[in-house]
Amino acid sequence: MIRYVWVLVCVVQFHAVASDKAEVQFTILQTGDLHGHFLPHRHGPYTLGGYARLKTKLDQLRENLPNVLYFDSGDFSEGSIFFNLDRARPTLKMLDHLGAEATVLGNHDWFRGPTFVEEWLRETKVSFPILSSNLLYTGETRGLNKYIPTWEEYKKNKGNAPWIILEREGVKIGVFGLSTAELFYQYLFAPVTIASPIEVARELVPVLRPQVDILIAVTHLEDKDDLSLAANVSGIDFILGGHSHNKFTSAKTIYNKKWTDFIGRIEKDLENKELSKIERMFLEKKLQKAYLLKAKHKTYVMKTGEHGRDLGQLDVRFNRETREVTLGKTSLVSIDPTIPEDTSLKELINHYMRDLERDFKGPIFSDRAFHTHIDLEKIEFAESRLGNLMADIVFEKTRKKINEINEAIRNSGEARSISDVDFAVTNSSFLSHGFYKGTVHTADIYDAMCKIYDHDKNTNWHLFVVEILGKDLQLVLNAFMSFTDHYLNLSNAELVYSDTFFGGRFIQDMKVGDQPFDPERVYHFVTEQGVVDALMLIKENLLSDLEYWTTDLGVNYWEALREGFMVKSPITLNNTDLSGRMRSSYADLAVYSPDIEISHLDEDTLSLKAGIFNLGNSSSTANLKVTFYYDATPLQVEDNPDYYKPPKLTEIKIPDTLKVISSVRLEQALPGISKTEVKVVWDMGSDVGVRFVPIYVKIGPFNEKESYDKNDNLANNIALTYYEKPAMEFLGNRR
């Protein structure tokens, strides 16, 4: 009995000491936009990600770091072939295997609609909550509140709170979630709607903040919305964001707008030269106090990319005496091949793979669907070989399908026929990723193209024929180009656009086949289901009088692409093209990975040649330069621009780890629709001690302090390729 009491006293004393520590350390780990990518994914010559590797790394960090908390930022389900299994339950259960504290509902997680989501959450038992406080339920969807409590329902009946409160060493951590309210995604969750994330946070945070020491928002919002949330809602310590698929190499510190605006007003007052000495002293003291208050009202925002390639890590300290939350080091941990795979999770994934190969009746993870000798890049904001190839495949497939239908009609004796299609339209923003050169498997194609698999109908997005009057088509295209920067892939059509004074774009000229565009003619074009959905939204929200008709061809989009890739295999520079199918009336300069050529001059010297395209109608201005870089830390892939999802050009920054090889000045203007070759020589020597050397080529102004000419667009101004050292040379250098 005495021994028992002594042990109990020791435990209580230890707990008291632990609770009385002035500073408590935490480690926040984060993923986002996993999209069910259970397997490692090819990223150039590397394979990154994979849930079995990710689990190993999470477990290692939990074992070695203090108070580890792991959160996921949504879109954990739809987006890979594994979503097809068992009504998507494995994609939800995987977060349990990884040990998530919580996640948020992303738009891809609700694409099957509220009835499916409620069934999915009811029948899949997991230990973590899904937090999306800004959902708005109707009577028929209110049952979802049991699984995803919302702020609106909490205000009504004080039932399930739309947050969780975790406790570590006596420190309370509050966590709530916010989902994207973008119009394009809302209709797929109807009749559930999504309220403004900022407006909900403004109401929720003052209620939750007094109950906790640290407050975390797990969000699935665009970058600008996360940054706006941080600036406009005081009291949030950390925003762990997803949705954009972008990654921050370190957390961004955002100060509350109330204090930044207040400081701005004081600084402007101080510019008044007529201030008295006393007035100036008063304002300076006021400014000093404002800066102190600003420092206390800040939020850290973090994003970690996509598909589990990188794991975000934030080292956090909480001071019990001052109540201050301090962020130490933030980093991205690459989930690379050096990390061993967790054995039990790997076996579970292998089991899922066998189930899928049974369902697809073949070795979809190891077959040779097609082979490509060039990188097929996903590029959303400019013309690309992959985009053109996809549009050509869809156009050819549809014409063949319509010929078969019309032949069947003729054989039946009917007099009617179906109109042929005039052109094809696809949108690269619906792609998950591109394809690195080499063998591409069926599962790779599915993962790149899969969209909203319907478990009940065993089908994905279809191809549709749209019938529309020319002048209405022109309105639709102008609306699309004015409200998005995304590029449309065209086949058997070309269009030229100009910029408007308010920042949008409009069609200046168009051609279908070899004929000028006719506003009074009825056109038939084939497209993917996502474009048809966008048409519906344009009609409902912008052009209510718009008339068009659609015909479902009953063809799965991804299967049409697989068939076309197989026919065109191997993919080379010779059977793909860049020809300015959708082009600016200005100059439009671009560089692409397949057009970077590398050859040996001698053992240590390389010749580098890049093709520089002007895909616009006009000649470029002179005085530009092309710079060749190599990556001095190629194995630190977390600090590299994303190979499959390049950022918008305004966001591209050259990291310090990229070293200049050489620059070439383009003194002459580049004519419209042309290609110019630029060459440099690189005496590589022993500078790079790795086998795969990343080489970047970038177009920019000759003087980096200058801005680009307003008449020069830069469609795709940076490209990446890899130089692979000969194996024996590499091994020799490493000895």
SULDAVEN-V960708 format. One record per helix or strand of 2 or more residues. SS is the DSSP state (H for helix, E for strand). FROM is the first residue (numbers start at 1). TO is the last residue. Records with the same first field share a line. If there is no record, write none. Layout:
# SULDAVEN-V960708
SS = FROM-TO + FROM-TO
This chain:
# SULDAVEN-V960708
H = 2-20 + 51-64 + 81-98 + 107-109 + 114-123 + 139-146 + 151-157 + 183-189 + 197-211 + 223-232 + 257-270 + 277-296 + 343-360 + 385-411 + 428-430 + 442-449 + 470-483 + 529-541 + 557-568 + 637-639 + 649-651 + 727-734
E = 23-31 + 41-43 + 46-48 + 68-72 + 102-103 + 129-130 + 135-136 + 163-168 + 171-179 + 193-194 + 214-220 + 238-241 + 252-255 + 298-304 + 310-319 + 325-334 + 370-372 + 423-427 + 438-440 + 462-469 + 488-491 + 493-499 + 505-512 + 515-516 + 522-528 + 548-556 + 582-584 + 587-600 + 605-614 + 624-631 + 658-666 + 674-683 + 692-701 + 712-716 + 718-724
